[in-house]
Amino acid sequence: MPVNLGGYGSVRPQKDHGHDLALLLMINTFVTLFWRSHLLDQTTAQLAEAGYQVTRLDASGWATEGDLHREIAQALDFPDYYRCNLDALNDCMRDVVDGQYGWAAAETAGLVLVFTGYDQFTRHCPRAAQIVLDIMADQARSALLFGRRVMCLLQSDDPQIRFEPVGATPVMWNDAEWLDARRQP
């Protein structure tokens, strides 16, 4: 069965992956929205049954960025030196992807971070809410480079919630020509 890539054509898997729920969730994005809680519950139950570690965080009570940092640090067992800012979150999520803490990477099929009531946090801290999703998408993509699966599922009580695209990657110079001086004629 072809998989829609949002107008960029389609991918026809070499074998039947139709029963790989994680693959179906991650094929177009690493951050997936849910409005109906029962659909999220069904999805996370299926992922848990397939061997994924499901870590839930209730974002409905997060009125400040500090609330986010405190709860995510606790849920993913961040080190004591965690600085509770978005740069530090990105750094610690890189360590989570690497399997240093936060989940049993070698013993599970992957990690599913579930944020419920995310619309409440988005109302209080819209910029931080968007950046968190970008961090999650970027780190989930990095996880695949190490043969790991990480995804983020969001539940929103606002069925009209929208976010800017996440996980964009820049076009970069190769390592040998990265410095401007190495590209001089």
Backbone bond lengths (Angstrom), bond angles and torsions (degrees), N, CA, C in turn:
res aa  C-N    CA-C-N  psi(-1)  N-CA   C-N-CA  omega(-1)  CA-C   N-CA-C  phi
1 M - - - 1.446 - - 1.517 108.81 -
2 P 1.316 119.60 130.55 1.456 121.81 178.70 1.520 110.89 -69.54
3 V 1.315 116.43 148.49 1.456 122.29 178.16 1.517 107.84 -110.74
4 N 1.321 117.50 125.78 1.458 122.23 -178.50 1.520 110.27 -70.59
5 L 1.311 116.71 130.73 1.457 121.96 177.93 1.526 110.90 -108.41
6 G 1.297 116.94 37.14 1.450 120.97 174.62 1.513 114.29 61.69
7 G 1.319 117.65 43.64 1.446 120.61 177.12 1.510 114.31 93.06
8 Y 1.297 118.81 -2.83 1.460 122.25 -179.43 1.517 111.60 -101.03
9 G 1.303 117.16 21.47 1.450 120.35 -178.18 1.510 109.82 102.17
10 S 1.307 115.32 -159.59 1.452 118.65 178.69 1.517 109.51 -144.19
11 V 1.308 113.86 159.72 1.457 121.37 177.50 1.510 107.10 -110.94
12 R 1.302 117.57 130.72 1.448 121.50 176.02 1.531 106.64 -106.75
13 P 1.342 116.47 104.20 1.461 118.91 -178.39 1.530 111.58 -55.85
14 Q 1.325 116.32 144.91 1.454 121.89 -179.61 1.526 111.55 -66.61
15 K 1.307 117.62 -31.43 1.451 120.94 175.66 1.517 108.01 -132.62
16 D 1.301 116.54 170.15 1.461 120.57 -175.10 1.524 110.36 -71.76
17 H 1.335 115.51 108.59 1.459 121.57 176.02 1.518 110.56 -105.85
18 G 1.323 116.55 13.66 1.452 121.40 -176.26 1.510 114.37 -59.51
19 H 1.327 117.05 -20.40 1.458 120.58 -179.75 1.520 112.13 -100.70
20 D 1.321 117.77 3.69 1.466 122.18 178.15 1.531 107.61 -92.80
21 L 1.331 115.59 90.04 1.454 121.51 -175.68 1.525 111.29 -58.37
22 A 1.310 118.06 -41.32 1.467 120.83 -179.64 1.525 110.85 -60.84
23 L 1.323 116.23 -44.78 1.464 119.73 178.56 1.523 110.74 -61.35
24 L 1.312 116.63 -43.12 1.458 120.26 179.17 1.532 111.37 -63.58
25 L 1.321 117.43 -35.41 1.463 120.58 177.58 1.527 111.97 -71.51
26 M 1.341 116.84 -35.06 1.466 120.33 -173.67 1.522 114.22 -95.05
27 I 1.313 118.91 -5.02 1.461 120.30 -172.77 1.525 112.14 -61.61
28 N 1.326 118.22 -33.89 1.460 121.21 -178.97 1.520 114.01 -113.46
29 T 1.315 117.60 -16.86 1.461 121.41 -177.69 1.522 109.63 -161.33
30 F 1.322 115.47 154.65 1.463 119.62 175.28 1.524 111.25 -99.48
31 V 1.334 116.48 -3.34 1.465 122.62 178.73 1.525 107.20 -126.11
32 T 1.326 115.97 115.34 1.458 121.52 -175.16 1.522 110.14 -118.26
33 L 1.325 115.82 131.99 1.459 122.62 -179.98 1.522 112.53 -89.07
34 F 1.336 115.13 145.07 1.464 122.97 173.17 1.518 107.75 -133.52
35 W 1.299 116.30 139.57 1.459 121.28 173.70 1.532 109.05 -102.84
36 R 1.313 116.53 -49.65 1.463 121.14 -178.13 1.531 110.11 -80.27
37 S 1.312 115.22 120.36 1.467 120.39 -177.71 1.513 112.50 -61.70
38 H 1.330 117.50 -35.57 1.463 118.93 -178.72 1.536 111.65 -66.10
39 L 1.347 117.79 -32.13 1.464 119.77 175.74 1.529 110.95 -68.78
40 L 1.317 115.90 -40.06 1.468 119.94 175.66 1.526 110.19 -62.60
41 D 1.322 117.11 -43.94 1.469 120.85 179.86 1.525 111.48 -62.38
42 Q 1.329 117.38 -42.03 1.467 120.93 177.33 1.523 110.57 -62.58
43 T 1.318 115.56 -43.89 1.463 120.56 -178.45 1.520 110.91 -64.06
44 T 1.331 117.12 -46.78 1.469 119.34 -178.26 1.528 110.93 -68.57
45 A 1.325 117.69 -32.85 1.468 119.99 176.34 1.527 110.28 -64.50
46 Q 1.332 117.06 -42.81 1.463 120.42 178.39 1.531 111.03 -64.82
47 L 1.319 116.38 -40.11 1.467 119.39 178.95 1.525 110.92 -66.85
48 A 1.328 117.17 -41.27 1.462 120.54 177.47 1.527 110.71 -62.69
49 E 1.327 116.14 -40.58 1.463 120.83 177.68 1.532 111.24 -63.83
50 A 1.329 116.43 -30.61 1.466 121.14 178.98 1.533 111.99 -83.56
51 G 1.327 117.80 4.47 1.458 121.19 174.33 1.517 115.80 99.32
52 Y 1.321 117.89 9.94 1.460 121.06 178.64 1.517 110.66 -84.72
53 Q 1.319 116.06 143.77 1.454 120.66 170.65 1.524 106.94 -83.46
54 V 1.313 116.57 122.36 1.456 122.19 179.20 1.522 107.99 -105.76
55 T 1.324 115.93 117.40 1.457 122.14 179.17 1.520 108.10 -112.94
56 R 1.334 115.66 116.53 1.462 121.68 -176.65 1.524 111.05 -101.46
57 L 1.325 114.55 138.44 1.462 121.59 173.82 1.520 108.25 -131.79
58 D 1.316 116.92 131.56 1.460 122.03 179.57 1.519 108.76 -92.25
59 A 1.323 116.15 105.20 1.465 121.79 -177.23 1.520 112.45 -86.40
60 S 1.307 118.31 -3.38 1.466 120.46 -175.25 1.528 112.32 -64.85
61 G 1.298 118.16 -22.71 1.460 121.46 179.78 1.519 114.08 -99.79
62 W 1.316 117.23 4.96 1.460 120.19 -179.02 1.529 109.87 -82.62
63 A 1.311 115.82 104.74 1.467 121.18 179.37 1.523 111.26 -96.27
64 T 1.328 116.18 -16.48 1.463 120.69 -179.27 1.523 109.16 -135.18
65 E 1.307 115.18 163.38 1.457 120.14 175.18 1.533 110.50 -62.67
66 G 1.328 115.99 -33.10 1.465 120.45 177.56 1.516 112.66 -59.28
67 D 1.348 116.79 -36.56 1.469 120.55 177.63 1.525 110.43 -61.13
68 L 1.326 116.10 -44.95 1.471 121.03 176.78 1.515 110.22 -56.76
69 H 1.320 116.36 -52.69 1.465 120.28 -174.90 1.534 111.51 -62.10
70 R 1.305 116.97 -42.00 1.466 120.85 -179.27 1.531 110.50 -61.30
71 E 1.334 116.91 -46.74 1.463 119.64 -175.65 1.525 113.41 -75.18
72 I 1.322 117.43 -38.30 1.469 118.41 179.71 1.531 110.09 -70.06
73 A 1.338 116.51 -35.91 1.472 120.05 177.62 1.525 110.48 -62.40
74 Q 1.309 116.24 -41.36 1.460 120.28 179.31 1.535 110.91 -68.99
75 A 1.324 116.81 -45.77 1.473 121.12 -176.40 1.524 112.41 -64.45
76 L 1.341 117.09 -35.00 1.464 120.91 -176.92 1.527 112.42 -105.88
77 D 1.320 115.89 11.50 1.469 121.63 174.26 1.529 112.14 55.61
78 F 1.344 115.99 45.81 1.462 120.15 177.90 1.533 109.63 -61.72
79 P 1.323 117.30 152.78 1.467 120.37 179.44 1.531 111.34 -66.78
80 D 1.313 115.91 159.62 1.466 122.12 -178.12 1.525 113.04 -59.91
81 Y 1.317 117.27 -25.60 1.465 119.80 -178.00 1.532 112.81 -82.13
82 Y 1.316 118.14 4.72 1.470 121.58 178.33 1.529 109.11 -56.79
83 R 1.329 116.64 127.66 1.461 122.91 -171.93 1.532 114.61 -89.89
84 C 1.317 118.86 1.78 1.466 122.58 175.03 1.525 113.34 55.43
85 N 1.330 115.53 50.06 1.462 121.08 171.02 1.523 107.33 -141.76
86 L 1.314 116.97 170.45 1.468 120.32 -173.64 1.522 113.35 -67.84
87 D 1.329 117.99 -33.46 1.468 120.15 175.41 1.522 110.68 -64.74
88 A 1.321 115.96 -42.37 1.464 120.32 178.50 1.529 110.75 -66.79
89 L 1.336 117.14 -36.26 1.468 120.34 176.13 1.521 109.76 -60.24
90 N 1.314 116.99 -45.72 1.467 120.56 177.98 1.529 110.74 -59.44
91 D 1.316 117.11 -44.90 1.465 120.95 179.06 1.525 111.56 -61.88
92 C 1.321 116.89 -45.71 1.465 119.76 -178.89 1.524 111.70 -69.57
93 M 1.321 117.47 -34.62 1.465 119.12 176.23 1.526 110.45 -65.30
94 R 1.322 117.30 -32.14 1.471 120.45 174.94 1.532 109.21 -62.55
95 D 1.327 117.22 -40.71 1.464 121.12 177.31 1.528 111.32 -68.26
96 V 1.329 117.17 -36.20 1.467 120.84 176.46 1.526 109.20 -61.90
97 V 1.325 116.32 -47.89 1.472 121.21 178.51 1.521 110.16 -57.63
98 D 1.312 116.50 -38.32 1.459 122.40 179.79 1.537 111.93 -71.75
99 G 1.333 116.92 -10.30 1.461 121.15 178.60 1.514 114.16 84.38
100 Q 1.329 117.77 14.78 1.462 120.32 -179.11 1.524 112.61 -71.21
101 Y 1.325 117.04 -32.46 1.462 122.69 176.58 1.521 108.54 -165.22
102 G 1.325 115.83 169.56 1.460 120.73 176.09 1.514 115.04 97.07
103 W 1.328 116.91 -25.15 1.457 120.44 179.25 1.520 109.19 -167.81
104 A 1.302 115.02 163.91 1.462 121.61 178.71 1.527 107.74 -93.35
105 A 1.329 116.07 78.29 1.472 121.91 -172.99 1.528 112.67 -56.17
106 A 1.311 117.86 -39.95 1.464 120.98 -176.58 1.535 112.34 -76.24
107 E 1.320 116.40 -17.94 1.463 120.27 -174.10 1.521 114.17 -108.69
108 T 1.333 117.39 -0.92 1.462 120.17 -177.53 1.524 110.04 -126.26
109 A 1.323 115.24 164.00 1.460 120.27 177.74 1.522 111.36 -74.96
110 G 1.330 116.60 -21.95 1.451 121.26 -179.19 1.509 110.95 166.03
111 L 1.318 114.92 -178.27 1.460 121.89 -179.08 1.520 109.15 -118.30
112 V 1.328 115.67 130.93 1.454 122.38 175.94 1.525 107.39 -116.82
113 L 1.331 116.36 113.37 1.461 120.89 174.27 1.519 107.52 -93.34
114 V 1.322 115.97 124.80 1.455 121.54 -177.40 1.522 108.19 -116.81
115 F 1.318 115.68 121.56 1.462 121.88 175.56 1.522 107.57 -109.87
116 T 1.333 117.38 114.97 1.457 120.69 176.70 1.527 109.24 -98.49
117 G 1.325 116.25 153.45 1.459 120.90 -179.36 1.517 113.31 61.42
118 Y 1.336 116.90 31.27 1.467 120.82 -174.27 1.523 112.46 -66.03
119 D 1.317 117.26 -23.06 1.463 120.26 178.32 1.527 111.40 -62.79
120 Q 1.330 117.83 -31.96 1.465 120.89 178.07 1.532 110.85 -65.94
121 F 1.318 115.80 -46.26 1.467 119.47 177.44 1.527 110.03 -63.21
122 T 1.326 116.97 -39.00 1.464 121.15 179.65 1.529 111.16 -62.80
123 R 1.325 117.42 -35.81 1.474 120.25 177.38 1.525 111.31 -66.02
124 H 1.328 116.08 -40.65 1.474 120.22 -177.52 1.523 112.76 -78.88
125 C 1.310 117.20 -38.41 1.473 122.09 -173.70 1.530 109.93 -137.29
126 P 1.325 118.37 69.44 1.470 120.00 -173.34 1.528 113.87 -60.98
127 R 1.308 117.93 -40.83 1.471 120.52 -178.85 1.524 110.48 -65.76
128 A 1.315 116.45 -48.02 1.464 120.51 179.71 1.529 110.86 -63.42
129 A 1.323 117.60 -39.59 1.467 121.04 179.83 1.521 110.97 -60.67
130 Q 1.319 117.08 -41.39 1.468 121.58 178.44 1.528 110.21 -67.25
131 I 1.322 117.50 -44.64 1.471 121.25 -177.91 1.522 110.59 -64.40
132 V 1.324 117.52 -39.10 1.468 120.79 178.10 1.532 109.82 -58.49
133 L 1.317 116.88 -43.72 1.469 119.90 179.63 1.520 111.14 -65.30
134 D 1.320 116.95 -37.67 1.454 120.24 177.24 1.526 110.84 -64.63
135 I 1.324 116.78 -41.56 1.467 121.24 176.81 1.525 109.84 -60.86
136 M 1.325 117.01 -45.98 1.466 120.60 -178.72 1.527 110.76 -62.06
137 A 1.314 117.33 -43.83 1.468 120.66 -179.89 1.521 110.84 -64.74
138 D 1.316 116.42 -43.51 1.459 120.62 -178.91 1.528 111.16 -64.45
139 Q 1.310 116.64 -44.20 1.468 119.92 -179.41 1.531 111.63 -71.21
140 A 1.321 117.43 -32.26 1.472 120.24 176.24 1.522 110.34 -64.62
141 R 1.318 116.12 -40.36 1.470 119.79 177.12 1.533 109.39 -64.33
142 S 1.312 117.15 -42.47 1.469 120.72 177.50 1.524 111.44 -60.84
143 A 1.324 116.12 -37.61 1.465 119.89 -179.77 1.519 111.12 -57.71
144 L 1.324 116.94 -38.99 1.467 120.18 -179.57 1.523 112.07 -61.71
145 L 1.330 116.84 -30.62 1.468 120.13 177.95 1.522 111.46 -63.81
146 F 1.335 116.34 -24.46 1.460 121.47 179.01 1.523 111.87 -102.37
147 G 1.324 116.21 11.65 1.458 120.58 178.52 1.513 113.49 74.93
148 R 1.333 116.66 24.83 1.459 121.26 -179.72 1.519 109.45 -116.92
149 R 1.317 114.92 155.82 1.463 120.27 177.37 1.527 109.66 -116.05
150 V 1.309 114.57 125.13 1.461 122.36 175.62 1.519 106.21 -133.47
151 M 1.318 116.62 133.59 1.459 120.10 177.13 1.517 109.61 -143.16
152 C 1.305 114.78 162.69 1.460 122.19 -179.23 1.523 108.65 -125.03
153 L 1.319 116.00 127.66 1.454 121.86 176.27 1.525 107.95 -114.98
154 L 1.332 116.10 131.34 1.460 121.62 -178.46 1.510 109.84 -115.40
155 Q 1.314 116.15 134.10 1.454 120.26 171.72 1.520 106.90 -109.26
156 S 1.328 115.86 132.85 1.454 122.60 179.10 1.515 109.29 -128.12
157 D 1.326 116.91 135.69 1.457 120.53 173.95 1.521 111.37 -80.91
158 D 1.330 116.41 -7.22 1.463 122.09 176.91 1.531 107.72 -99.44
159 P 1.336 118.24 106.76 1.465 120.05 -177.87 1.529 113.45 -69.68
160 Q 1.317 117.93 -8.81 1.464 121.59 -179.61 1.527 112.73 -104.33
161 I 1.313 118.42 6.60 1.466 121.21 -176.87 1.529 110.02 -60.68
162 R 1.305 115.41 143.44 1.461 121.97 179.15 1.519 108.99 -137.76
163 F 1.316 115.10 149.39 1.461 122.01 176.64 1.513 108.87 -131.21
164 E 1.310 115.87 155.20 1.454 121.44 172.33 1.531 108.01 -68.68
165 P 1.329 118.66 158.03 1.470 119.98 177.15 1.535 111.09 -56.66
166 V 1.312 115.40 149.36 1.469 121.24 -179.93 1.519 110.34 -126.24
167 G 1.312 115.13 156.58 1.454 120.49 174.12 1.505 115.79 81.87
168 A 1.326 117.96 17.37 1.467 120.00 179.34 1.527 109.69 -65.31
169 T 1.298 115.66 145.11 1.458 120.02 177.56 1.519 109.43 -118.47
170 P 1.311 116.47 142.80 1.461 119.43 -179.32 1.526 111.82 -79.32
171 V 1.307 115.46 159.05 1.455 121.28 168.91 1.524 105.41 -85.47
172 M 1.319 116.64 122.21 1.464 120.01 -172.15 1.524 111.55 -123.13
173 W 1.314 114.88 156.08 1.462 121.25 174.30 1.519 109.63 -72.72
174 N 1.313 116.13 151.26 1.459 120.77 176.51 1.528 109.00 -66.64
175 D 1.331 116.04 163.78 1.468 120.95 -176.24 1.528 113.03 -58.82
176 A 1.324 117.47 -38.48 1.465 120.67 -176.00 1.528 112.09 -70.66
177 E 1.341 117.33 -26.14 1.459 120.40 -177.01 1.527 112.90 -116.51
178 W 1.307 117.65 17.32 1.450 122.44 -175.21 1.531 111.86 -61.68
179 L 1.305 117.44 -43.76 1.467 121.26 178.38 1.528 109.65 -72.38
180 D 1.335 117.52 137.01 1.463 122.02 178.61 1.520 110.98 -54.56
181 A 1.321 116.98 -38.73 1.468 121.41 -177.36 1.520 112.13 -61.79
182 R 1.313 117.02 -26.08 1.469 120.09 -179.34 1.520 112.49 -82.75
183 R 1.325 117.11 -2.34 1.463 121.02 178.56 1.523 111.40 -112.44
184 Q 1.316 117.03 18.60 1.468 121.33 177.86 1.515 109.30 -84.72
185 P 1.349 117.18 136.83 1.483 119.74 -179.74 1.519 112.00 -65.85
